[in-house]
Amino acid sequence: MFDTPGLKKRGAIWHIDKTVRVGRHRVQLRESTGCSESSAAKAVLLRRIAEVQAQLLEGPQVQEHTFAEAAIQYVLDLEDRGKSSVRAAYALQSLDEAILNLPLSHIHQGTLKPWIDRQKGTLASGTVSRTLRTVSTVLHFAAEVLRDEHAPWLKAAPPKLRAPDWGARRPVRLTWEEQSKLVAVLPAHLVGPVEFALATGARQEEIVSLRWDQHYPVSDIPEWGVWWIPPEIRKGSARRAASAQQGRYLIANAAARAVVARQTRISPWVFPSTRHDPVDTRRRLYRINNSGWESALAAAGLKMRVHDLRHTFGERAADAGIPLDIRRSLLGHEHRDITLHYSSPGLVRLMAEAERIVRPAPKLVVVAAEARAA
């Protein structure tokens, strides 16, 4: 039987209501444990009692830093060291604001569990796992690097975080008819990015960060046919030293170029965010996977991720008979022969192959005429 004083259950979550005394001093603790299981809540209570007792014994202390403060310092440190902060920032921004505002010592499996549970059916367990690894890295950064004079931001050892395992999620391939249905219900500012993703196989961050000055003119290739993706945007760069990071060329076939041609050049971004203010196009689009995307999927009766747009391109390229090494180059995968494809003749070859991905012409239904009566 769970009979620890100082804990009260409100709904599904245990809350602390405890007076901690040290000598003549006392502190009233009234806060949520973030835990639904009694054993986890008890562990949080005991840890918080120990923390308050230590504070009372040591005297007045500086207010504890929040997880958001440490996360910002971690992202800035990545940038200072010439590493990509895109994936880390994306993972951290996917967390609830309530988690970001928690003190560093309050970040643990129990406080993260409600957020983890809400991702089931929306994100793959691998994506959640990467986010939790980023959270763990920030906690270690706060404990080992960040200091207030000589005191670390996080005094205790960072807790281990367990990622969920919801099983492998099968990629979804859009049919051409489903693509038309989805595009018809998308918000106007998402139509271009989604169609560009389907026509190029580019990753989400490559699209939303695409700038007009990334256009790379090449002779014998139409305008807007080749774009340069810098190293800091390319996936995997965060794991490498700045000197070892590599960018890539993005090939835009006729369908992709048609999307670009519809965009107005009044912003540095090819796909600016105009959701909140159609006039202010200086703001970049943060991501495709937003509430407008989710609403459009529901309206079209589809269940898929933004990354499935990339899968769709890859499978259409295979259906078109494009060789594997060319498909890998078009998708931006790293392989030994990539330098051969990045010469001018190689880019022309990539464009020629990419142009093979075309929407099939609609089938004509021939109605036979009735036989004339004799």
Steps between C-alpha positions, in 0.01 A plus 500: 500500500631844406501708820787748462399834662540807285349362180149551370355367178309743280353328202770271365799699634656500848569843656730597787354673809777485757662725759878457523663616826866556588543657841284812519468521122227340300394488133157402374518284187191509281574377149426224251723196478395447139464129582197276483668203671528509878854361515632764261314774689653384828849519346433857384373597846807360675733671256325835542512469881875433481551798266309739727679374808835556328398852400393585853827369641713682241311829528342710224571368153468644152175397334545180303532532124222367280541235235426762231795712616734203477358399162569848358859489627546153347376614157724808511797280594437277196499805275815641661678172426392508136252213533144489378242589765199439275407151613562577868290817484222317315493223762498742793227718351275196469483474882213650696552850638431362848803269469724777367415719799575233762814534716779277374474268801134435415571348159468124529299208365194587706468861382568396139257207498181701420673654197632159389155341527344774284744430215379143447326478166645835393877448512706189448665364814837566333416871473399514867820315587711762319323777687565330834867458409515874435335567837755274668786678320374839623486369858858370476604835351341680798675269747845489337544830315266776620605683818390782728848599616611159632161335548359282219152577371399142575661355811362147492592246234252516208236225516480229238212543257328198349364531148178326394492219246178506300632273228606588148277737310446417136566786257201632309510558127256751357322416178466781248128520579570526874755771427237706317253448782756612762616807307138611452445532877843629609536858629633723222842547665558122515406412140835604356719325761300175476504492120872585501566213744312255279690618190851501652505261798656778710486482877272733692780722635659529155171638365392738774851654519542533122611849396508660157876552526546122519415472130803359315499586128634225274531519124271260311264488800184717515476784750417392858613147412787468750519620860783481753415355842765624747670261744324636809161404352592157372406209725787350693716813516444540876692177557807627315766759557452818299791408269338166410150626424379491141219670313317364198328603178122477481358421156165658406329335203229666291231439764717653774600794282134571432446525876791743536374710209175564690687645799544877520848633569408756766662299777845341543318169553361300208217376724438774760248473779190705418263323735468784751561798274468463122693824454797423725695236308832560677430217744610155388270204514588310817375160387251327273374275778275750675130527586415591140667181379317290758163656409560438130586134564176457693299670225663280233456184707875428506737381772861581425808694607674780316791258447263281295513767229866408465416128494248569225763672286744211553249238392389703199865531399539122526182448295643730233802270465755743646815310608563457871814715514318785324204468738736523794653818360160657433395421859825637642627171640873478554693247291842461343412611148332824606786718369448363150141622506594848621701600194315703235449194273390305808240762591369493142469120528317529833257749345435275202416212734284714728293613201389138455275531806177622345136462582340237274259635245135427587369190335246561231182298522376409157131436478414276210221625278193293478488279199283650240186312429505320179 
